[in-house]
Amino acid sequence: MPDLKVSIIQTSLFWEQKEENLTMFSQKINAITEETDLIILPEMFTTGFSMKPSQFAEKTDSETLRRMRSWASDKNCAITGSIIVKEKNSYYNRLIWVRPDGTYETYDKRHLFRFAGEHQQYSAGSKKLIVDLKGWKICPLICFDLRFPVWSRNLNQEYDCLIYVANWPAVRSSAWSTLLQARAHENQCYVVGVNRIGNDGNAIPHSGNSGIIEPKGDVISTIQPNEQRTETIKLSWYNLESYRKKFPISADADNFKITS
């Protein structure tokens, strides 16, 4: 299996200003000069973590999706991040996974952040998404999902890389970093966390602490807290497979089924 090159963008966001954010991400994506297989954007990358879905929701097949398709085609890579979407009479915090050929898949955030009232504005998803990228199986999730290890449990090694896109506040940055490493340890996979920086429209600061963690739990990203930066890291298939064979904890994993 080939190695996988992943680009993460840690940046501040323009509060509830879609066009400004799309322009900003176009510039940052165009500035990536090395080849990459996947570019990861933060949660609600067009608005910030807004609780005004009636004002800012898009249809999935919207200007943002068209822009993501253009980025993916231009860079010949997959691109993912979440936006606010309206479907029928419901709103979703929806991650979109776009391939270079324009096809896409989606994941709706399952665990809504009650502390901010997200559960009052958005509907929860019910299905995980696992996508294939150059033979790698990848499971993308959203922010608060990180606190719920049952939802992300890697039964039968169904995925090789776990992704969290986020707007995770700085006051809980220790939990963010600790849980990202825990998910890597317990699931024997790479974990990628992409979080925003800067204050949002509610004056809540975010420090980023974005990172890429290898299956042994070691952080291999060098992006610093509060640093505006794009970084591309190579994920080694050999290191993943050799570690799983050397330390096969999945053979003793508990089987279970999520029923709701």
QUIFENPE-V403602 format. One record per backbone hydrogen bond with DSSP energy under -1.0 kcal/mol. NH is the residue of the N-H (numbers start at 1). CO is the residue of the C=O. Records with the same first field share a line. If there is no record, write none. Layout:
NH->CO / CO
This chain:
4->235
6->233
7->38
8->231
9->40
10->229
16->47
17->14
21->17
22->18
23->19
24->20
25->21
26->22
27->23
28->24
29->25
30->26
31->27
32->29
37->5
38->5
39->78
40->7
41->80
45->82
47->44
48->44
50->48
55->52
56->52
57->53
58->84
62->60
66->62
67->63
68->64
69->65
70->66
71->67
72->68
73->69
74->70
75->71
77->72
78->37
79->98
80->39
82->42
83->94
85->92
86->58
87->90
90->87
92->85
94->83 / 92
95->107
96->81
97->105
98->79
99->103
102->99
105->97
107->95
109->93
114->112
116->113
117->114
118->113
120->117
121->118
122->118
123->91
125->109
131->138
133->136
136->133
138->131
139->161
141->163
143->165
145->142
146->143
147->144
148->145
155->153
157->154
160->137
161->137
162->190
163->139
164->192
165->141
166->194
170->205
172->169
173->170
176->172
177->173
178->174
179->175
180->176
181->177
182->178
183->179
184->180
185->181
186->182
187->183
188->184
189->184
190->160
191->213
192->162
193->211
194->164
197->11
198->206
200->204
203->200
208->196
209->207
211->193
213->191
214->218
217->214
220->212
226->207
227->224
229->10
231->8
233->6
235->4
240->236
241->237
242->238
243->239
244->240
245->241
246->242
247->243
249->247
251->248
252->249
253->250
